[in-house]
Amino acid sequence: MTLQDFNIIVATEQHVDYATQICDEMAASAKARGTGIAQRSPEYVANKILEGKAVIALHKDGTWAGFVYIETWSHGDFVANSGLIVNPEFRKVGLAKAIKFAVFDLSRKKYPNAKIFGLTTGLAVMKINSELGYEPVTYSELTQDEDFWKGCRSCVNYDILTMKERKNCMCTAMLWDPAEKQKDYEERMKKLSHKATLLERIENAIKNSVKIVIF
């Protein structure tokens, strides 16, 4: 089995019927890992699908294989790719990474100026985020939208979050900031430009120092 056996697409209304199965697997996976998760109802997931804010993976035989959705906070200044889940039947083929890359692209298209962030306890997700260019950050650099933090109330670690005054918890915070990425790009371009200019000066100096003798 390879990634070629799956279709990874933006979910549409024809995929709403998968909402309950997706939510059940989210809860079962969190329980198996012994980690916390902000619970979502099938209705909530269905709405994300209908809003065009979700990516779904389907096996070529039509079986649901994976899912993730987009949430926006602070009036669209922050975006989170949440609820990443892969059907246990189809794990170990790279689906999680492929789905994460797909929803990242969807987020950038829908919200090009938004900061994209995530909170996770999963090492695999952290590695994928790092490949996408996310950087570890403190909780203070994330959205301070109260509705976002209310979503943590259903997590088994919520008491830890409140005890630490929302400064940290069991999850690692990671952020992709378009403004910072643009700065990095501009800095790289400046360095490349400087190198090009320096090489041009060296070449000109060499040309000027060479005497051409014609016999």
C-alpha positions in Angstrom: 0.0 0.0 0.0 1.3 3.4 -1.0 0.1 7.0 -1.1 -1.0 6.5 -4.7 -3.8 4.3 -3.3 -5.4 7.4 -1.7 -7.2 10.6 -2.8 -6.4 13.6 -0.6 -8.8 16.4 -1.3 -10.7 19.3 0.2 -13.8 17.8 1.8 -17.2 18.6 0.4 -20.8 18.0 1.4 -20.6 14.5 0.0 -18.2 13.6 2.9 -20.4 14.9 5.8 -21.5 11.3 6.6 -18.0 10.5 7.7 -18.2 13.1 10.6 -19.3 10.6 13.3 -16.6 8.0 12.3 -14.0 10.7 12.3 -14.9 12.0 15.8 -15.1 8.5 17.2 -11.6 7.8 15.9 -10.2 11.1 17.3 -11.5 10.1 20.8 -10.3 6.5 20.5 -6.8 7.6 19.3 -6.4 10.1 22.2 -7.5 7.5 24.7 -5.0 4.9 23.3 -2.1 7.5 23.5 -3.2 8.5 27.0 -3.1 12.2 25.9 -5.6 15.0 26.0 -7.7 16.2 23.1 -10.2 19.0 22.7 -13.3 17.0 21.8 -15.3 17.9 18.8 -18.9 16.8 17.9 -19.9 15.3 14.6 -21.9 18.5 14.0 -18.9 20.6 14.4 -16.8 18.5 12.0 -19.7 18.4 9.5 -19.8 22.2 9.6 -16.1 22.5 8.9 -16.6 20.2 5.9 -19.5 22.3 4.6 -17.5 25.5 5.0 -14.7 24.1 2.8 -12.3 24.1 5.7 -11.3 20.5 5.9 -9.1 18.0 4.0 -10.1 14.3 3.8 -8.2 11.3 2.6 -10.1 8.4 1.0 -8.7 5.0 0.0 -9.4 4.1 -3.7 -12.1 1.7 -2.5 -13.9 4.7 -0.9 -13.0 3.9 2.8 -12.3 6.9 5.0 -8.6 7.1 5.6 -7.7 10.5 7.2 -8.9 13.9 8.1 -8.0 17.4 9.4 -9.7 20.8 9.5 -9.0 24.5 9.7 -10.0 26.8 12.6 -9.6 30.6 12.6 -9.1 32.8 15.7 -8.6 36.4 16.5 -10.6 37.6 13.5 -8.6 35.5 11.1 -5.2 36.6 12.3 -4.5 33.0 13.5 -5.2 29.7 11.9 -5.0 26.3 13.4 -4.9 23.0 11.5 -6.7 20.8 14.0 -8.0 17.3 14.5 -5.5 15.5 12.4 -6.4 11.8 12.4 -5.6 8.7 10.3 -7.6 5.6 10.2 -5.6 2.9 12.0 -6.1 0.6 9.0 -4.0 3.0 6.9 -1.2 4.1 9.1 2.5 3.8 8.4 2.2 4.9 4.7 2.8 8.6 5.2 -0.8 9.7 5.1 -0.5 12.0 8.1 2.3 14.0 6.5 0.5 14.2 3.1 -2.8 15.4 4.8 -0.9 18.0 6.9 0.8 19.4 3.8 -2.5 19.5 2.0 -4.3 21.4 4.8 -1.3 23.7 5.2 -1.6 24.7 1.5 -5.4 25.2 1.9 -4.8 27.4 4.9 -2.3 29.5 3.0 -4.7 30.0 0.1 -7.7 30.9 2.3 -5.8 33.0 4.9 -2.5 34.1 3.2 -1.7 36.7 6.0 -2.6 34.5 9.0 -0.2 32.9 11.4 -0.6 29.2 11.4 -0.2 27.4 14.7 -0.6 24.1 16.5 -0.6 22.6 19.9 0.4 18.9 20.0 1.9 16.2 22.2 2.7 14.0 19.2 6.3 13.8 18.1 5.3 12.8 14.6 3.2 15.9 14.2 6.0 18.1 15.6 8.3 16.6 12.9 5.8 17.3 10.2 5.3 20.9 11.4 9.1 21.4 11.5 9.3 20.3 7.8 6.6 22.8 7.0 8.6 25.6 8.6 6.8 25.9 12.0 8.9 27.1 14.9 8.5 26.2 18.6 7.1 29.2 20.5 5.7 30.1 23.9 1.9 30.1 24.5 2.0 33.9 24.7 2.7 34.0 21.0 -0.4 32.1 20.1 -3.9 33.5 19.8 -5.3 34.9 23.0 -8.9 34.4 21.8 -10.8 33.0 24.8 -12.9 30.8 22.5 -9.8 28.9 21.5 -8.7 28.2 25.1 -12.2 27.2 26.0 -11.7 24.3 23.6 -9.1 22.9 25.9 -11.7 22.4 28.7 -12.5 18.9 27.4 -8.8 17.9 27.5 -7.6 15.7 30.4 -4.8 18.2 31.0 -6.9 21.3 31.4 -6.2 21.5 35.1 -2.5 21.7 34.3 -3.1 24.5 31.8 -5.1 26.6 34.3 -2.7 25.9 37.1 0.1 27.3 35.0 -2.0 30.3 34.1 -2.1 29.3 30.4 1.7 29.8 30.0 2.4 26.2 29.1 1.0 22.7 29.4 1.7 19.2 28.1 1.4 20.3 24.5 4.2 21.9 22.5 3.2 25.2 20.7 4.5 25.7 17.2 3.9 28.6 14.8 4.3 29.5 11.2 4.5 33.3 10.8 4.2 34.6 7.2 5.7 38.0 8.2 8.8 36.2 9.7 9.1 33.9 6.6 9.0 37.0 4.4 11.8 38.6 6.4 13.8 35.4 6.2 13.3 35.3 2.4 14.3 39.0 2.1 17.4 38.4 4.2 18.4 35.4 2.0 17.9 37.5 -1.1 20.0 40.3 0.3 22.8 37.8 1.1 22.6 36.3 -2.4 22.6 39.8 -4.0 25.6 40.7 -1.9 27.4 37.6 -2.9 26.6 38.2 -6.6 27.8 41.8 -6.3 31.0 40.7 -4.6 31.7 38.1 -7.3 31.0 40.7 -10.0 33.5 43.0 -8.4 36.1 40.2 -8.1 35.6 39.3 -11.8 35.9 42.9 -12.9 39.1 43.3 -10.8 40.6 40.2 -12.3 39.7 41.4 -15.8 41.3 44.8 -15.2 44.4 43.3 -13.8 45.0 40.9 -16.8 47.1 42.4 -19.6 46.3 41.0 -23.0 49.4 40.8 -25.2 48.9 40.3 -28.9 51.9 38.9 -30.8 
